[in-house]
């Protein structure tokens, strides 16, 4: 019998600790950002141009694989919750509500 993993939103709403799956998802998303950020350092390497191009492509592909793997592990509810925090319209609405109070 397959064990059903609890959804991340259920874990957060109940106040329980995050499961290993959710923690791994966060780590993978963080590592993806590190790999994608490393692309900015490639132009400063002392290697020839084709090697820089190859390094950029490899870093990009690894970063994207890690990012989408992390999103898959986090689940739909967690992704939609954190997507809201990165939406500039949410920032503006939150500031307006704070100004009103």
TATANOR-V333725 format. One record per helix or strand. SS is the DSSP state (hx for helix, st for strand). FROM is the first residue (numbers start at 1). TO is the last residue. If there is no record, write none. Layout:
BEGIN
ss=SS from=FROM to=TO
ss=SS from=FROM to=TO
END
This chain:
BEGIN
ss=hx from=8 to=14
ss=hx from=20 to=44
ss=hx from=49 to=74
ss=hx from=76 to=85
ss=hx from=88 to=100
END
